[in-house]
Amino acid sequence: MVRPLTPGLAAALLFTFLLSPISSSFPGAESAYAQAVQPTPAKPGKIKITFKGGPGDTTATAVVISGAPNSRAGIDGEYYFLMKKFGKPKADWQLQRQSVIHEKGKVYDRMDIELKDGSKKTIFFDITEFFGKL
């Protein structure tokens, strides 16, 4: 199915490009990655992101991110979850691929990571609540 390019989809595609291994050869890519993986500090009491659902092994057991007022805060939440579960990005794990999946009326972010021991993990986040919000 072909989807029109919406601002949310364009942002997701740009985010995927900035974090892809290919982009590391472009000037500024490292700083864009660093900004993406560093959660933006929220003012106390302003944003409360919660994680529900399952362990994220499949779309059926996806980690549900709630409370994100926009895509940026939701993405920060994804990286916060990954850091709490797997450690520091680039030291303990490396993002290999990120993709957006539309399935059964929901939107998921699939994050494929490689741990420092060489093992690979895939984590699914249900991003329906904040996907495309600017």
N, C-alpha and C positions, 0 to 999 in steps of 0.2 A: 504494500500500500504506500503510495506517495503522499507525503504530508507537506502542506505549504510551510515555508520558512517563517516561523513566528519569532518575535523577539526572544522568547524563552528558549526556543530550539536553537536560535543563533547563539545565544549565550552558552548553552550546553555544548554546542559544537566548538565554539571558541575555547571553552574550558578544556575540552578533550584535546584540542590541538596544543594548547599551552602546556599540558601535562604529558603529552606523548614523548617517548624517547627521542623522536626525530627533532623535536623542537629545541633540544638542548644545544644544537649547533647554531641557533639564532641568538643574536644579541638580546639580552634582557630576559631570556627564557628562565634562567636560574632564579632571578628575582621574582618573576611571575609565579614560579612554582613555590618559592619560599612564602610569598604572600598567600597563596592558595592553601598551603598546609598549616599556616599559623592561624588559629582561630582568632577572629577579631574580638577583643575584649568587650564585653557588653557592660553597660552601666548596671550596677546592682538593682535588681528588681524590675528592670526593663524587659529583658527577653528571658524566657524560661523554656528551653528546649528539652523535651523529654524523649526517651527511647522506649518503645514498646515493641510488641511482636515477639518473634523468635530469634534464633541465632543468626539468621541471614544466609543460610546455606542455599536456599532456593527462593523464588519469588513467593511461594506459599508460606515460607517462614521468614520473610524479609523483616529487617529492622525498620520499624515505623518511626519516622521522625515527626514529632508534633511540636507545635509552638513556634516554628520558624516563621517570621513575618514576611520573608522574601527568600529568593533563591540563594543569595549570598550567605545569609544566616543558616540556611539549611545545609549548604555545602560545608560551611564551617563545622556544623554539627556532625556531618559525615566524617570529616577528618578528626574531629575530637574523639568520636567513637573508635575509629581505627587506631588512634594514638593510645587510648586507654586500653584497648584490647591487645595491640601488637607492638607497642613501643614507638620510638621516634622514627619518623619517615626519613628515608635515605640511610639511616644507621641500622635500624632493626627490620625495616621492610621498604620495598620499592614499588610504587604504582606501575604496573605493566600496561594496563588498559582500563579505560573508563568508558561506559556506554549507557545510553538511555534506552529503556525498553518500555513499550506500550503494550499492556496485556490485560485483557478483561476489564477495561475501563479504568485501570490504574497505571501509574507511571513509576518505574523503578530505575534506580541507578545501580549498575553492575560495576563493581570495583574488583579488578583482578590484580592481586598483589603477589610479590615474591618475598618470602621471609629471608633473613640473613643466612639461614641454614640451607637455602635453596628450595625449600618446599613452597608450593603455590597454594593460594587461597582465593576463593571468590566469595564476596560478600554482596548481598542484595539489600538495598535500602528502598523502602516505599517512600517516594518523594512527592506523591500525589498532592498533598496539602500545600506545598510551597512551589511546585514546579511552574516556572514561567512568571512568577511574581517578581516585579522589579523593585 
